Amino acid sequence: MILRLVLMLIVFPITVIAMAQTVNVQASVAFTIEEKDLIPEGITYDSGTHQFFVSSINKEKVVAVSENGIAHDFIRRGQDGILQTLGMKVDVIKRRLCIICCHR
């Protein structure tokens, strides 16, 4: 029984790894933000406005990217006392962007 369990623990991960290596996934770039030192920490999508929001821990701001790829500051550095952003989530029902951040 123990030998059988050990063999399952050894063989199963190898099978999963082999399967993962054979999967061919096609992907494309959704958008590019030109700021090289942005250092994005979080990303979320708002299905109501069709925008992506990208938070920057380095620049202490949130960038909104429209569906045609145009980026602009949604929350500027220092706005509303926001410091480093740590994560975000769109509340679709209440139509707001929730941001976890350090605050002054």
N, C-alpha and C positions, 0 to 999 in steps of 0.2 A: 504494500500500500504506500509506504513512504517512498520507495523507489519510483513508483508510478507517478506520484505527485512531483517528485524532483524532476523526472523526465518531462512532465508537462510544463513545468516552470522553465525548463531549458529550451524545449522545442517550440513552445508557443511564441515567445518573443522573437525567435529567429524567423518564424513564419511571418509574423507581423512586419518585421523589418524588411524581409524579402518582398512582401506585397507592397509596402510603401515605396520601395525603390522602383517598382515597375509602373506605378501610376503616372500618367502623363497629363499634366494639368496645363491648360492654356490660360494665361493671365495677361492683362494689359495695365498700363499706367492709368490711374483714374485722374490724377492731376499732379502738378508740380508747383511747389512754392519756391520762389526765387531766393528767399533769404537763406543764405548758407549757414548762418549761425543760429537758426531758430531753435534747434534741438527739441523736436516735438516730443511731448510726453504722453498726451492722450489724443484720441480722435473719436468723434461720434458723428452720426448722420441724423439730420432732421428730415423726415419724410414729408412734413408739411410744407417746408420751404425749399426742399431739394438742395440743401446745403450741407457740406461737411464743416465741422468745427475742429480745429487743431489747436491744442494748448501747447504753450512753450514754457518750459521750466526755466530756460535761460533768459528769455526776453520778457518774462512775466506778463504775458498777454495771451489773447485768444484770437486766432485768425479764422474768418469765415471764408469758405471757398464755394462759389456758386456752381450750378450744374454745368456752366460753360467754362469753368476753370479759372475764373477771375477771383483772386484773393484780395481781401482787405481786412484791416484790423477791426474785429468785432468789439474787443475790449483792449484798449491801449494800455501800455505800460503805466502803472501807477493809478489807473482809473479805479475809482471806488475803493481805494485802499488794497486792491488785490496785489499780492506778491507772487510767489511761485505757485503755479497751477499744478495739481497732482492728478486730476481726472475729471471727467465730465459725463453727463448723461442728459439727453433731451427728454423732458416731460411732455409728451405729445398731447396729453389731455389738457393740461394747464398752460400749454404753449410757453414753456420757459426752458432755459438752459441751466442746469444745475452744475456748479463747478466746485470741486474740492480744492481749496487753496489755503495758503498762508495769508493772513490779513494783518494790516497795520492796526 
